[in-house]
C-alpha cells in the first residue's frame, strides 16, 4: 500500500504539467507512469510498477509491485499477475478469469470481476453509483479546456448545459437586482481603473480579515456572513461586468430603461462567452470579470452607504454678541463745581487720558490656547477635515498588518531581547513600526494609501511621547476582544480608546496633502 500511495502522489504531481497526447515517463522508485496516455503490458513482459492517470491500462503481463489507475479503465487479462496492490480511483476495472492480485485491492468506482476472483490482501471497494463514468467525461475538458486556459470547450455538450444554467442565473440577477447591477456597471464605466484596484485590494484583504476575525474568537460568527457578502458581491459584479461590456458596444440612450439594460446584458454575455472559448484569453477574461465586478460592487456599496449615512457637518462655535455699551450720562455739576476755578492744565490732562492704551489682558496659559485652538478650526487647516470612519481605518490597519507580517519575518527584533515566540516578535515589530511612523510621518503606510493622518486635539503633529502612549494604549484596545477599536462605531468623534487616552484624532486628508 505504501508503494501504491507513493506512486499515486508522483502521478498527481505530474498531472498539471501534462499536455494533450503526451507520453510521459517518470523515474520515481523506477515506476512506469503514463499521464493522459494509455498503457499496455503484453503477455510475457514485466514492469516494476505501473501508474496511469487520465488514461486506460491494459495489463496481460507481470507487475512486480503496485498498479494505480486514476480516472481511467483498467483491464487485467487472464495472464496478468500483480505482486503488489491494485488501486483504481474514479474509473472502471475489468478483471478476467485467471488474473492474480497478490496484494490489496482498493477500488473507488466500478469493478467487474468473476466470482472466483479474490485478492491476496485486503479488499476495499467503494461504489460511486455510476459517477465514475461521469468523472471520465471530465477528462476531455481537462485536456482541451483547463490545460489550454479556456473554460468552454465548444464540442462538449455538457459544457453548454452548464453555461446555459449560469446564463439563466445571471439573467434572473440582472432582472431582480436591477439597481445594484446598474450601479456596478455605471461604476465600471466611470472609474474602470479604480474598480480594478479596489477588486485586487478586496481579494488581498479578504484572507487577513477572516484571520483577524478568527483570532478574536468573537468575530468567528461574522466570518460566514462576510463570505456570503463576498459571494453575492462577486455574482452581482459579474452581471454588472457583462452589462458594462454590452453598453460599451451598444450605447444606451436611456440608462434607466430595463429593456436597454437587458439588451446590454445579453450582448455582453455573448461576447464573454465567445472570449471563454479562446485559449488563454478565456481564463484571462474570466479572472478580469471577477476582479472588476468585485471592485465595482465594493465601490457602489460604499457610495450607497455614504448617501444613507452622510457625514455630520462641523459644528461652528456660536459667540454671543457683546452687549452695547451703556449710555454715558454726564454728571450734574454742583454749585461748588461751578464756583471752583478750572485748572489751566485740564485740557492737556484730558488729551493724555484719551491717548493712553487700555490695560492689556492677563496672558493665557498653554492649556487655554490649546482649548481655543481645538474649539475653533479655521477652514483649510487639518482640524477642519472630517474624522476617518471605522472601515477606512480598518482598511489601513489591514494593509499595515500585511507589511508588518513581512517585516516580522525579515527583521528579528526578538534577538535583541532574548528568545521570544513568533507572536512576541510580531507584536514588537508592530509596536515599533507604528510608533516610528506616527512620530516621523504622522501616519503609516496603510494610512498614506487610505489618506489618513493622526493629529493631536489641537491640530499639532504627534511627538514621540504621544506616539508611544498611543501605541501602548492600542494594545489595551486590542486585548479586550477589539472592543477598543469597535468603539469608533459609536463614538461621536470616531475615536478609539487609544485615541481618547493619547488625545488624538484620525482625519481624512486630500490627495495632494504633503506626506
Buried (B, 14 or more C-beta within 10 A) or exposed (E): BEBBBBBBEBBBEBBEEBEEEEEBEBEBEEBBBBBBBBBEBEEEEEBBBBBBBBBBBBBBBBBBBBBBBBBBBBBBBEBBBBBBBBBBBBBBBBBBEBBBBBBBBBBBBBBEBEEEBEBBBEBEBEEBEEEBEEBBEBBBBBBBBBBBBBBBBEEBEEBBEEBEEEBEEBBEBBBEBBEBBBBBBBBBBEBBEBBBEBBEBBBEBBEBBBEBBEEBEEBEEBBEEBEEEBEBBBBBBBBBBBBBBBBBEBEBEEEEEEEBBBBBBBBBBBBBBEBBBBEEBBBBBBEBBBBBBBBBBBBBBBEEEEEEEEEEEEEEEEEEEEEEEEEEEEEEEEEEEEEEEEEEEEEEEEEEEEEEEEEEEEEEEEEEEBBEBBEEBEEEEBBEBEBBBBEBBBBBBBBBBBBBEEBBEEBEBBEEEEEBEEEBBBBBBBBBBBBBBBBEBBBBBBBBBBBBBBBBBBBBBBEEEBBBBBBBBBEEBBEEEBBBBBBBEEBEEBBBBBBBBBBBBBBBBEEEEEE
